C-alpha cells in the first residue's frame, strides 16, 4: 500500500486512524466494563492503596495488550477493505 513516490496513501492513513480510534475505544470500554463488575463494588473498594495500585497495574497491562491486539486486527481488516476497493 505504500507508494513508491509520494508517501502514504489515503487508504493507509485511514486504516491507521481507524485502528487507532478502535484501539482507544477498546481501552476505554475495558475501563467502563471493569467498574461495573461485582468485584469492583464488593472487593476492590475495600482494598488498601498498595493493593489497589497492584490490581490496577495488572488490569492496565491487560487493557493495553488487548488494545494493541485490537489495533492490529482493525488495521489489517480496514486495510483489506481499502485494498478490495482498489480492485473495483
C-alpha positions in Angstrom: 0.0 0.0 0.0 3.0 2.4 0.3 3.5 4.2 -2.9 7.0 4.3 -4.5 6.8 8.1 -4.6 4.7 10.5 -2.5 4.5 8.7 0.8 1.4 7.0 2.4 -1.8 6.6 0.5 -5.2 7.8 1.8 -6.3 4.2 2.4 -3.3 3.5 4.6 -3.7 6.7 6.6 -7.4 5.9 7.0 -6.5 2.4 8.2 -4.1 3.7 10.8 -6.6 6.3 12.0 -9.5 3.8 12.2 -7.3 1.3 14.0 -6.1 3.9 16.5 -9.7 5.1 17.2 -10.8 1.5 17.6 -8.0 0.6 20.0 -8.7 3.7 22.1 -12.4 2.6 22.2 -11.4 -0.9 23.4 -9.2 0.6 26.1 -12.0 2.9 27.3 -14.6 0.2 27.1 -12.5 -2.1 29.2 -12.3 0.5 32.0 -16.0 1.2 31.9 -16.8 -2.6 31.9 -14.4 -3.2 34.8 -16.0 -0.5 37.0 -19.5 -2.2 36.5 -18.4 -5.6 37.7 -19.4 -7.0 41.2 -15.7 -7.4 42.0 -15.2 -3.7 41.8 -18.0 -2.8 44.2 -17.6 -5.7 46.7 -13.8 -6.2 46.9 -11.7 -3.6 45.1 -13.2 -0.6 47.0 -12.2 -2.1 50.3 -8.5 -2.8 49.4 -5.6 -0.8 50.8 -3.9 1.7 48.5 -1.0 -0.6 47.7 -3.3 -3.4 46.7 -5.4 -1.1 44.6 -2.3 0.0 42.7 -1.1 -3.5 42.1 -4.5 -4.7 40.9 -4.9 -1.6 38.7 -1.4 -2.1 37.2 -2.3 -5.7 36.2 -5.6 -4.5 34.8 -3.8 -1.7 32.9 -1.3 -4.3 31.4 -4.2 -6.4 30.3 -6.1 -3.4 28.8 -3.0 -2.3 26.9 -2.4 -5.7 25.5 -6.0 -6.0 24.4 -5.9 -2.5 22.8 -2.7 -3.4 20.9 -4.3 -6.6 19.6 -7.4 -4.7 18.6 -5.2 -2.1 16.8 -3.6 -4.8 14.6 -6.8 -6.6 13.9 -8.5 -3.4 12.9 -5.5 -2.2 10.9 -5.4 -5.3 8.8 -9.2 -5.6 8.4 -9.6 -1.9 7.4 -6.6 -2.1 5.0 -8.1 -5.2 3.4 -11.3 -3.3 2.9 -9.5 -0.4 1.2 -7.4 -2.9 -0.9 -10.6 -4.5 -2.1 -11.8 -1.1 -3.2 -8.8 -0.7 -5.4 -9.7 -3.8 -7.4 -13.1 -2.4 -8.4 
